[in-house]
Amino acid sequence: MISILTQERLLGASLGVVLTGVVVFEQRRYIYASISQNQSQLSLSRSENLYLEKNHVLNLLISGTKQWIRHLDL
């Protein structure tokens, strides 16, 4: 039979391993969630930039067309 001291040490070690595992798992889950959230915000910013860039190009084309029409009238 194992002595009480050895049983306490084994119980303490196993509880320590379980607690450490839970803490590490929760921290990893928190980190992955924050990375995912940041990437979604970043991709939203990229889509907003593409939208603004598309509008800018469209405005340039419209301005160029207006100038071209003015040039034909001369």
MDAnalysis code that builds the backbone (N, CA, C; Angstrom):
import MDAnalysis as mda
import numpy as np

u = mda.Universe.empty(222, n_residues=74, atom_resindex=np.repeat(np.arange(74), 3), trajectory=True)
u.add_TopologyAttr("name", ["N", "CA", "C"] * 74)
u.add_TopologyAttr("resid", np.arange(1, 75))
u.add_TopologyAttr("resname", ["MET", "ILE", "SER", "ILE", "LEU", "THR", "GLN", "GLU", "ARG", "LEU", "LEU", "GLY", "ALA", "SER", "LEU", "GLY", "VAL", "VAL", "LEU", "THR", "GLY", "VAL", "VAL", "VAL", "PHE", "GLU", "GLN", "ARG", "ARG", "TYR", "ILE", "TYR", "ALA", "SER", "ILE", "SER", "GLN", "ASN", "GLN", "SER", "GLN", "LEU", "SER", "LEU", "SER", "ARG", "SER", "GLU", "ASN", "LEU", "TYR", "LEU", "GLU", "LYS", "ASN", "HIS", "VAL", "LEU", "ASN", "LEU", "LEU", "ILE", "SER", "GLY", "THR", "LYS", "GLN", "TRP", "ILE", "ARG", "HIS", "LEU", "ASP", "LEU"])
u.atoms.positions = np.array([
    [0.844, -1.170, 0.000],
    [0.000, 0.000, 0.000],
    [0.898, 1.244, 0.000],
    [0.433, 2.294, -0.688],
    [1.198, 3.536, -0.806],
    [0.985, 4.372, 0.457],
    [2.058, 4.996, 0.897],
    [1.949, 5.805, 2.118],
    [1.071, 7.039, 1.861],
    [0.573, 7.611, 2.904],
    [-0.302, 8.785, 2.806],
    [0.447, 9.956, 2.186],
    [1.709, 10.124, 2.508],
    [2.508, 11.209, 1.946],
    [2.613, 11.063, 0.438],
    [2.842, 9.847, -0.049],
    [2.944, 9.607, -1.489],
    [1.596, 9.842, -2.161],
    [0.527, 9.423, -1.504],
    [-0.810, 9.651, -2.063],
    [-1.110, 11.141, -2.182],
    [-0.750, 11.912, -1.180],
    [-0.964, 13.358, -1.222],
    [-0.144, 14.003, -2.327],
    [1.077, 13.548, -2.490],
    [1.925, 14.097, -3.557],
    [1.358, 13.769, -4.940],
    [0.913, 12.525, -5.132],
    [0.320, 12.149, -6.410],
    [-0.967, 12.929, -6.678],
    [-1.786, 13.081, -5.653],
    [-3.018, 13.848, -5.803],
    [-2.710, 15.306, -6.120],
    [-1.756, 15.888, -5.430],
    [-1.365, 17.285, -5.685],
    [-0.807, 17.465, -7.080],
    [0.040, 16.498, -7.516],
    [0.616, 16.595, -8.854],
    [-0.471, 16.480, -9.925],
    [-1.370, 15.527, -9.754],
    [-2.420, 15.352, -10.762],
    [-3.373, 16.541, -10.782],
    [-3.720, 17.070, -9.615],
    [-4.560, 18.265, -9.594],
    [-3.846, 19.469, -10.210],
    [-2.555, 19.570, -9.968],
    [-1.772, 20.653, -10.567],
    [-1.734, 20.546, -12.080],
    [-1.576, 19.316, -12.576],
    [-1.554, 19.112, -14.028],
    [-2.902, 19.466, -14.641],
    [-3.980, 19.039, -13.987],
    [-5.325, 19.331, -14.502],
    [-5.586, 20.832, -14.486],
    [-5.269, 21.485, -13.392],
    [-5.488, 22.932, -13.297],
    [-4.667, 23.685, -14.339],
    [-3.406, 23.306, -14.500],
    [-2.556, 23.947, -15.501],
    [-3.122, 23.728, -16.899],
    [-3.594, 22.504, -17.181],
    [-4.188, 22.215, -18.485],
    [-5.409, 23.062, -18.763],
    [-6.264, 23.228, -17.750],
    [-7.467, 24.042, -17.923],
    [-7.096, 25.498, -18.174],
    [-6.151, 26.015, -17.408],
    [-5.737, 27.413, -17.571],
    [-5.136, 27.630, -18.955],
    [-4.255, 26.731, -19.385],
    [-3.634, 26.869, -20.701],
    [-4.691, 26.777, -21.798],
    [-5.621, 25.836, -21.668],
    [-6.677, 25.690, -22.663],
    [-7.521, 26.955, -22.765],
    [-7.905, 27.521, -21.628],
    [-8.718, 28.742, -21.641],
    [-7.953, 29.913, -22.240],
    [-6.676, 30.020, -21.906],
    [-5.868, 31.107, -22.472],
    [-5.725, 30.967, -23.981],
    [-5.496, 29.753, -24.444],
    [-5.385, 29.531, -25.891],
    [-6.693, 29.872, -26.587],
    [-7.810, 29.473, -25.985],
    [-9.113, 29.774, -26.576],
    [-9.334, 31.288, -26.637],
    [-8.946, 32.001, -25.587],
    [-9.077, 33.457, -25.563],
    [-8.202, 34.097, -26.635],
    [-6.973, 33.612, -26.765],
    [-6.051, 34.167, -27.759],
    [-6.580, 33.924, -29.164],
    [-7.028, 32.700, -29.452],
    [-7.543, 32.404, -30.788],
    [-8.797, 33.224, -31.091],
    [-9.635, 33.443, -30.104],
    [-10.838, 34.257, -30.315],
    [-10.468, 35.701, -30.622],
    [-9.471, 36.234, -29.914],
    [-9.077, 37.620, -30.165],
    [-8.409, 37.759, -31.524],
    [-7.622, 36.762, -31.934],
    [-7.010, 36.798, -33.264],
    [-8.088, 36.751, -34.334],
    [-9.057, 35.884, -34.152],
    [-10.156, 35.775, -35.117],
    [-10.933, 37.077, -35.208],
    [-11.186, 37.691, -34.065],
    [-11.921, 38.952, -34.050],
    [-11.121, 40.047, -34.750],
    [-9.809, 40.109, -34.505],
    [-8.975, 41.117, -35.142],
    [-8.909, 40.905, -36.641],
    [-8.835, 39.652, -37.084],
    [-8.787, 39.380, -38.512],
    [-10.091, 39.756, -39.188],
    [-11.213, 39.534, -38.531],
    [-12.483, 39.913, -39.141],
    [-12.597, 41.426, -39.242],
    [-12.107, 42.150, -38.242],
    [-12.111, 43.608, -38.315],
    [-11.161, 44.086, -39.398],
    [-10.027, 43.406, -39.541],
    [-9.058, 43.781, -40.561],
    [-9.629, 43.528, -41.941],
    [-10.292, 42.397, -42.143],
    [-10.868, 42.117, -43.450],
    [-12.002, 43.091, -43.749],
    [-12.746, 43.522, -42.732],
    [-13.777, 44.525, -42.935],
    [-13.140, 45.833, -43.381],
    [-12.019, 46.200, -42.798],
    [-11.329, 47.417, -43.189],
    [-10.847, 47.306, -44.631],
    [-10.357, 46.134, -45.023],
    [-9.911, 45.945, -46.402],
    [-11.069, 46.075, -47.366],
    [-12.217, 45.505, -47.012],
    [-13.369, 45.605, -47.908],
    [-13.854, 47.050, -47.994],
    [-13.793, 47.775, -46.878],
    [-14.154, 49.190, -46.919],
    [-13.191, 49.954, -47.808],
    [-11.892, 49.661, -47.726],
    [-10.908, 50.334, -48.565],
    [-11.144, 50.023, -50.032],
    [-11.471, 48.768, -50.357],
    [-11.751, 48.418, -51.743],
    [-12.985, 49.151, -52.248],
    [-13.989, 49.280, -51.401],
    [-15.199, 50.001, -51.776],
    [-14.877, 51.465, -52.074],
    [-14.094, 52.095, -51.195],
    [-13.729, 53.496, -51.399],
    [-12.860, 53.660, -52.633],
    [-11.951, 52.705, -52.858],
    [-11.091, 52.776, -54.032],
    [-11.916, 52.618, -55.309],
    [-12.884, 51.724, -55.292],
    [-13.749, 51.533, -56.457],
    [-14.529, 52.811, -56.750],
    [-15.046, 53.446, -55.720],
    [-15.774, 54.702, -55.907],
    [-14.859, 55.793, -56.448],
    [-13.629, 55.835, -55.973],
    [-12.681, 56.832, -56.450],
    [-12.398, 56.637, -57.936],
    [-12.177, 55.397, -58.347],
    [-11.908, 55.109, -59.762],
    [-13.130, 55.460, -60.598],
    [-14.312, 55.130, -60.101],
    [-15.537, 55.457, -60.823],
    [-15.677, 56.965, -60.980],
    [-15.381, 57.713, -59.927],
    [-15.437, 59.181, -60.020],
    [-14.426, 59.716, -61.015],
    [-13.236, 59.132, -61.055],
    [-12.234, 59.561, -62.036],
    [-12.706, 59.277, -63.454],
    [-13.325, 58.115, -63.662],
    [-13.840, 57.792, -64.998],
    [-14.938, 58.761, -65.418],
    [-15.814, 59.093, -64.488],
    [-16.889, 60.033, -64.810],
    [-16.314, 61.401, -65.128],
    [-15.335, 61.850, -64.344],
    [-14.697, 63.143, -64.600],
    [-13.996, 63.132, -65.950],
    [-13.301, 62.019, -66.237],
    [-12.614, 61.910, -67.537],
    [-13.589, 61.920, -68.691],
    [-14.739, 61.281, -68.517],
    [-15.756, 61.255, -69.568],
    [-16.315, 62.655, -69.785],
    [-16.550, 63.384, -68.711],
    [-17.055, 64.752, -68.841],
    [-16.051, 65.626, -69.594],
    [-14.777, 65.474, -69.288],
    [-13.754, 66.257, -69.979],
    [-13.671, 65.867, -71.447],
    [-13.826, 64.593, -71.731],
    [-13.765, 64.128, -73.107],
    [-14.939, 64.675, -73.906],
    [-16.138, 64.719, -73.267],
    [-17.311, 65.273, -73.938],
    [-17.121, 66.774, -74.180],
    [-16.561, 67.483, -73.218],
    [-16.279, 68.908, -73.406],
    [-15.296, 69.120, -74.551],
    [-14.322, 68.237, -74.659],
    [-13.323, 68.351, -75.725],
    [-13.971, 68.143, -77.095],
    [-14.945, 67.264, -77.199],
    [-15.628, 67.030, -78.477],
    [-16.495, 68.214, -78.870],
    [-17.049, 68.927, -77.895],
    [-17.882, 70.079, -78.193],
    [-17.075, 71.232, -78.772],
    [-15.795, 71.281, -78.457],
    [-14.973, 72.375, -78.963],
    [-14.727, 72.180, -80.394],
])
